[in-house]
Amino acid sequence: MKILDVLQPEAILPELRSHTKTEVIEELSAPVARLTGLDPAVLVRVLLERERLGSTGIGGGIGIPHGKLPNLDHLMIGFGLSRKGVDFESLDGAPTRLFFLLVTPENSTGLHLKLLARISRILKNEPFKERLLQATDRDQIYDLIREEDEDF
């Protein structure tokens, strides 16, 4: 499964305004909730519960908040770019600027793990990360992810 199979352009936020971890999760959750018909408060609660188990700020300026929901019938990804960076309690302590939010149905552990791995893999490509950080709008971000996703 490719990232763009589950990332809709409307779920890409090229200018996150948030200043805290909770605000980032709320901001990223809004379009995903709207596109899936989920209650945004429920989505935020699930993601914050997951964060309590350990930060999804994996380092290198990357955060991948994720969670599983019982009433969801398909996977969904959101993306956000923070120009200044946010303290996301990252493993390396550095500000987090690139965010992929992943929500999956409760019973889809295999797909959940495969998508997490795919996102992590493409973000190991430093030139790709730099291009994402320089992107100016939703269409450019979508095209960059499409190009990188095709290479895997």
C-alpha positions in Angstrom: 0.0 0.0 0.0 1.3 3.4 -0.9 1.0 6.5 1.3 -1.1 8.3 -1.3 -3.6 5.4 -1.3 -4.7 6.9 2.1 -3.5 10.5 2.1 -6.0 12.9 0.6 -4.8 16.4 -0.4 -7.4 17.9 2.0 -5.5 16.3 4.9 -2.2 18.1 4.1 -1.6 21.2 6.2 1.4 23.1 4.8 1.4 25.7 7.6 0.8 24.3 11.0 0.1 27.1 13.5 0.4 25.0 16.6 2.9 25.6 19.4 2.5 22.5 21.6 2.2 18.7 21.1 -1.5 18.7 22.0 -2.2 21.6 19.6 -0.4 19.8 16.7 -2.5 16.7 17.3 -5.7 18.8 17.4 -4.8 20.7 14.2 -3.7 17.5 12.3 -6.8 15.7 13.5 -9.4 18.3 12.3 -9.2 17.5 8.5 -8.8 13.7 9.1 -11.9 13.7 11.3 -13.8 15.7 8.8 -12.8 13.3 5.9 -13.6 10.2 7.9 -16.7 11.4 9.7 -15.0 10.8 13.1 -15.7 13.0 16.1 -12.5 15.1 16.3 -12.5 14.9 20.1 -12.5 11.1 20.0 -9.6 11.1 17.5 -7.6 13.5 19.6 -8.2 11.5 22.7 -7.0 8.3 21.1 -3.9 10.0 19.7 -3.0 11.6 23.1 -3.6 8.2 24.9 -1.0 6.7 22.5 1.4 9.6 23.2 1.2 8.7 26.9 2.8 5.3 26.2 5.8 7.1 24.6 6.3 10.0 22.3 5.8 9.4 18.6 8.4 12.1 17.9 11.0 9.8 16.5 13.8 12.3 16.1 15.3 14.0 13.1 12.5 16.6 13.1 9.8 13.9 12.5 6.6 13.0 14.4 4.3 10.2 13.5 1.3 10.4 15.9 -0.8 7.3 15.3 -3.7 5.4 16.8 -6.4 2.8 16.2 -10.1 3.4 16.3 -12.9 0.8 16.6 -15.4 2.6 14.4 -13.1 3.4 11.5 -13.6 1.5 8.3 -10.4 2.5 6.5 -6.9 3.8 7.1 -6.3 7.6 6.9 -3.1 9.7 6.9 -2.7 13.4 7.5 0.4 15.5 7.0 1.5 18.7 8.6 4.5 21.0 8.2 5.6 23.3 11.1 8.0 26.0 9.8 9.3 26.8 13.3 9.2 23.4 14.8 7.4 22.2 17.9 8.6 20.5 21.1 7.0 17.1 20.5 9.0 15.3 23.2 11.1 13.8 20.4 13.7 11.1 21.2 16.6 13.4 20.2 15.1 16.5 21.9 15.1 18.5 18.7 12.1 20.4 17.4 9.7 18.5 15.2 8.7 20.0 11.9 7.3 17.1 9.7 4.3 15.3 10.9 2.4 12.3 9.5 -0.7 11.4 11.4 -1.9 7.8 10.9 -5.2 6.4 12.1 -6.3 2.9 11.3 -9.2 0.6 12.2 -8.7 -1.3 15.5 -8.4 -4.7 13.7 -5.8 -3.7 11.1 -2.5 -4.1 13.0 -0.6 -5.5 10.0 -1.5 -2.5 7.7 -0.9 -0.1 10.6 2.6 -1.4 11.0 3.3 -1.5 7.3 2.3 2.1 6.8 4.3 3.3 9.8 7.3 1.5 8.4 6.8 3.0 4.9 6.5 6.5 6.3 9.6 6.0 8.4 11.5 4.6 5.4 10.8 7.5 3.0 11.7 10.0 5.8 15.2 8.5 6.1 15.9 10.1 2.7 17.5 13.4 3.8 17.1 15.2 0.4 13.4 14.3 0.4 13.0 15.6 3.9 14.7 18.9 2.8 12.4 19.2 -0.2 9.4 18.7 2.1 10.6 21.4 4.5 11.0 23.8 1.6 7.6 23.0 0.1 5.3 26.1 -0.1 1.8 24.6 -0.6 -0.4 21.5 -0.4 0.0 20.6 -4.1 3.8 20.7 -3.9 3.8 18.5 -0.8 1.4 16.0 -2.4 3.6 15.8 -5.5 6.8 15.3 -3.5 5.3 12.5 -1.5 3.9 10.9 -4.7 7.4 11.0 -6.3 9.1 9.5 -3.3 6.4 6.9 -2.6 6.8 5.6 -6.2 10.4 4.9 -5.6 9.7 2.3 -2.8 
